[in-house]
Amino acid sequence: MTARSVPELSAAQKTELSELFGEYVNLDKRDRHYYNHDIGALPPLVKKVIGNTDPAAVVKIRTEEDAVKLLEFANRHKVPVVPRAGASSGYGGVIPTKGGIVADVTLLDKIISIDPEGQKAVVQSGLIWEKLERKLKEKGLSVRAIPSSAPSSTIGGWLAQSGAGYGSYEFGWGYESMENARVVLPNGKIRDFSGPELKKLIGTMGTTGIISEITLKVQKLEERKAVSASFPDASAMKKAVETIRKNNIPLWSISFLNPEWADMKNKSPQKLHYGKVVDKHRPVLPVAYVCTFMYPASRDVSGLKEAIESAGGTVLPEEIAKHETEEWFKSMKVKRLGPSFIPAEILVPLEKMDSAFEEIEKRIKLPVLTEGMVISDGNVVLLCFMRHSERSLLFNTAFALSLSILKIAEENGGRA
């Protein structure tokens, strides 16, 4: 939160920090090194130019008061602070570039209150999505939208990163299911961001402060059903989604995989437990665009299958739809076929989705695995991954392909 680089704290600063936070301060050089990356892998040449990625200290934040004390300390000593939660995005937002202090908020993970009548939940920002959903279900409730990284990503991280997920077809971007966020600003003051003001926090990666608490809108828990379909190309899939939107078929979520991802899922090793295969039966996906449409069981979705088939799609067996929804939060298990992946996340208008896929296939020389989410505003988020090895000398040049994908998005009316 300041431009000054601080590779190491002075002895006096270490003493003061230890007095403030006790056992929740980590000054060990080896432990600090674990905080110089996220789930992704940066190429060596990029690491050299972005700065000092090893923090001088790590402080585990447990309360809002802790966040206030840390930022007041940082202001007194002109030390940069980088908030860090699940570090599940792979895009570098939690990596320090000037040393300083990493504020680890993973202990800021309490559910403050759940209001079944008002359909709201107040939670601390470091709470994992999967844990929240589990607790909500105990009270007959459910989140409105949830990221595909739910087992490891946090509520505050989704706001700071900006994102869409399962349920975004009905409820939009993640922040649209949030009513309020309490933030400890860089000067140590506390401020509430509500309604439209929440947009000021989107994609800021913690530069506006440490998010301490979030009020979420939730919904009543309801059984959901799913239909999966395969499409020969992105144009056919786009046509089906456009028909669904035009006819106002009340779906909750539309997500899909491209042929490369479907093929990779078929090839991914089966899960083992003590050397024995756990998921013995795994339906084989067609090597095509595989789209899963999900909706509350109480809704009338007549016209869905007709929209799929009239666009040239094929409705797949029920076991595939069931398996795909059970696999929602396991998309990164394809990393078993790694060793590394180069990520790129883009947003394109639905009407340009097929064009973006065509350009990616034409211009990107590596196979691109893509998972997509359709959003209520008519845009599509594409999460793209390219297999590579971070140990290879070619990794430095291959990493630039993520920028080429971002350029393709811009050429098609989209953005990163």
N, C-alpha and C positions, 0 to 999 in steps of 0.2 A: 504494500500500500504506500510505498515510497520508492523513489528511483535509486536510493543508495544501496550499494551492494555490501552485504555483511556475511562474509564466508565463515567467520567465527565470532562468538561473543567473548567479551572480556571476562576476566575472572570475577570482577565485581558484578557484571550482568548475570553471569551464571549463578552466583550466590543469591542475588535478588530474585531471579526466576525460580530457583529452587525453594526459596522461602515462601513465594507466592503459591506455588503449585505442588510442592512436595514430590511425592512418588509419581505424579502425573507429568513430570518433566523428564525427557530422555535426551541426554547429552552424549551418549555413547556413539562414537563415530561409525561403528559398524551398523548399528541400528538405524542411524540417521540415513545411511546410504539406501535403505529400503524405500525411502520416501522420494527418491529422485526419479521415479517413473510411475506410470499408471498401468492399466491392463495392456496398453499398446507397447510397441518397441520403436523407439526413435533411431534412425540411422546415425552412425558415428559422426558424420560430417555435420548433421543438424545439431547434435549435442554440443559440438564444439562452438557453434555460433550463437546458441540461445542463452549461454551464460552458465553460471554456477548452479547446478541442479541439486547439489547436496545441501540440505538445510543445516543451519548452525545449531538448531535445537528443534525438538518436537514437543508440543504441549497438547495433552489430551484434555479437551474441553468437556466438562460434565454438566455445567449449568450456564445460564445466561450471564450470571455474575462472573463466572470464569472468563467468558468472552470479553466482558467489559474490562476486567483486570488485565488481561493479556494485551488488549489494544491500547489501554492507557500506558502500559509498560513500553509497548512498541513506539508510541508517540514520544515518550520521554527520551528514549534512546535512539530514535530514528532507525528502527529496525523493520524491514519489510515482513509482512505476514501473509501467508497463503493458506486459506481454508481448504481442508481436504475431508471428503466423506468416503464413499465407497470406491472412488477412483476406477469406476467401471466403464467410462466412456471411451478411453483410448485416444482422446484428441488433445491431451496435454494440458488441459485447463488447471489441473491440480499440481503441476510440476513447478517448483520454485526455479526462478532464473537468476536470482540475486542472493542466493543463500537465505539468510534470515530465519524466520520461524514458521514451521508448518503447524497450523491449528487443526489437529485431528478431532473431528466432531463425532466420531463413531460411538462415543459414550453418551452423546446427547440424543438418546434413543428411547425416550419415554413417551407413552401415550398419556396425555394429560387428562383428556375427557372424551367420552363418546356420547352423543345425544341422539338416541334412536328416533325421537319424535321430530326434532328439527333436522335430522339427517345431516349431522355435522360431526367432525372429529377434530380435536385440537391435539397436535403432536409436536414433539421436538424434531428438529430438522434432520438429525442423524438417524432417524428411525428407518429401518429397511422396509420396503414396500410389502414384501412377502409376509413379514411379521404383522404389519398393520392389517392386511387382508385376512389373515388367520384370526386375529382378535375381533375384527368386524363380523366375521361369519358367526362367531359365538353369540352375537347379539342380533342375528338376522339381517345383517347389513353387508354391503360390499362397496369397494371403491368404484368410481364412475369410469375411470380410465387408468391403465397401469402399464409401465414400460416392460419391454421384453427382457430387461435385465433385472426384474423384480427380486430375485433371490439375493442380489448383492448391492443394488442401487438404493439410494435414499430419497426421501421425500424432498428434502432441501436441495439435493443434487440435481433432481429433475427440473426444479425451478431455475437454479443457477445455470444449468447446462442448456435448458430449453429442449423440449422434446414432445413426441407423440408416441402413442402406443396402442395396445389393445383397448378398444372402447373409444378411440379418438374419432371413429367415423360418426358416432352419435354425439360425443361430448367435446370434441375438439382437442386443442393443445392441452398439455398437462396443467398449465397455469389457469386454464378456464374452469378447472374443478377446484380451484383454490380461492378462498375468500379474503384471506389476510396473511401477511407474513411479518413477523417481528424480526428486525435486523439490528445488530449492534454495528453502528457505523464506524468508519476508521478512526474517528475522534473519540470513540468510547460511548457516545450517546446512543440511546435506543429509539428507534423509530418504527412505526407501523406503516406498512404499504398495503392498501386495500383496493379492490376493484381494478380499474384501469391502471392504477399506479403500479400494479404488480409487473406490468410490462417493463418497468425500469430495471427489474432484477433479471429479466430473461437473458440468458447467454452472457451474463457478466462474470461468470466463473469466480465469484467471491470478491471481485474488485470493489463492490459497493459496501462490503462489510461481511460479517458473519451472521448468516441466517440462523436464528435460534428457535423459532416456533412458527408453525403454519396451521391455519384453520382450513380444513378441507370440506368440500361438499361430498357427501356419500349418498348411496341409494339403498333401497330395500333389496335384500338378497333374493334372487329369483333363478330358477333353473334355466339354463341356456342350452340351445341346440345349435348345431353347426352343419353346414353343407360345404364340402370341398369339391372343387372342379379343376380340370386341366384345360389349358388353352394352348393352341399351336404357336401363338406369338403374342407379343405385347399389345398389338392392335386389337386382336380379338378380346383380350382381357379388358382393355380400356373400353371397348364398345359395351361389354356386359355391365361394367360399373356405371357407365354413363346412363344406360337404360334403367338400372336400379335407382339411380339418383333422380332421373326424370319421373319415374313412376312412384317415387316416395315410398319405396319398400322399406319398412322400419327396422333396419339392421342395427346392431350394436357395434360390430367390428368387421372390417375387411382387411385382411392381411394376405401376403403372397410371397412366394419364392420364385426366383427365376430358374431356368433349366439347369444351370451350373450348380446352384445350391441344392436343387432336388437330387441331382446326380451324386453330389458329395454326401448328402444325407444317406443315400443308399449304400455308399461305400464306407461310411464312418464305422469304426470298430464298435462292436456291441459292448455294452457295459458289463464289467466283470466285478464280482464280489468274492474275494478269496480264491481267485482263479476260475470261478464258475460264471457262466453267462447268466445275466439277470434278465435282460429283455430278449428272451428267446424268439418270440414272435414279433416281427416288425414288418408291417406292410411295405411293399416296394412302391415307391412313388414313380409316376411317369416322368420321363425326362422332358418336361415341358414347364410352362408357367402354371404353378399350382396355387390356386387362390382359395382361401377359407373364409366363408361368410358366417358370421355368428349373430344370434339374436335371442332375446328372451322367449321362452317356450310359449308364453301367453299371447304372443303377437301373431297377427295374420301376415304371413310373408308370401302369400300366393302371388305368383308371377316371378318368383326368384329363379326357379328352374327354367322357366321359359326364357328369361333374360339371358341366362347362361347358354342355353342351347341355341337360341336365335343368333347369338354372337359367334357361334362356332365352337363353343366349349362343350365339355363332356362332364356330366355329374359323376363323381367318383364314388366308390363303395363307402358305406357308412363307417367302416372300420378305419378308413384313411382319415376322415373328418375327426373321428374320435382320437386317433393317434396324434394327429397334428395339433389338436387343442391341448392334449396332454403334454406335448413337446414344446409348448409355447415358450417356456423359460429355459430351454435347453439348447438354444440355437448355436451357442458357441462350442458345443461338444464336437463340431466339425474341426475344431482346432487340434483334435487328436491326430489329424492328418497333416498338421502344420508343416514345418515347425513354427512359422510366424505368419502373421497376416498384416497387410497394409490396409488401413481403414480409410473410408471416405463416406461422409454422410451429406446427402444433398436433398433439396426440396425442389420439385418441379410441379407445374400445373398438370392436372389430370389429362387435359387435352394434348399435352406435349410429352406424356410419359413414354409412348411408343417411340417417338422420335429420339428421346434421350437414350433409350435402350439400344436403338439402332446405331447411334453414334458411339456409344460405349463399346459395343461389339466391333465396330469398324476401326476405332482408333486406339483402343487399349489392347496391347498385345498379350497381356496375361489374362487367364480366365478370371472373370469377375463374379463372385458370389454375391447375390443381392437378395435382401429381405425388404419387403415394402409394407407400408401402412397408408391407407387412404384416410384423409382427414375430412372433417365436416365442412371445411371451407373450400373444398374442391381441389386441394393440393395433395401431393403424394410425397411421403418421405421415403427415400431409398437409402438403406444402409448397405454399403458396398465393401467387400473384403477381397483382397487379392493375396493368394498364397505366395509366400517367399521365405527366405531364410535370412534372419538378421546377421548371421555369421558370414554371409556371402558379400564379397566386395561389390557385387551388382546391386545390393540392397539400397545403397545410397542413391543410385540413379532410378531404380524402380520405384522408390518412395515418391518420386516426383509425379508418378502416374495419378496419385490422389489429387494433385492440382489439376491434372488434365480432366479428371471427372468433374471437378468443381467448375471448370471452364465450360464443359458440355452443359452443365445445369444452367449456367448464366446465358448461354446461347439459346436455351430453350425456355427462357422466361423465368428461370428458377434462381436458386442461390444455395450457398452452403448452409 
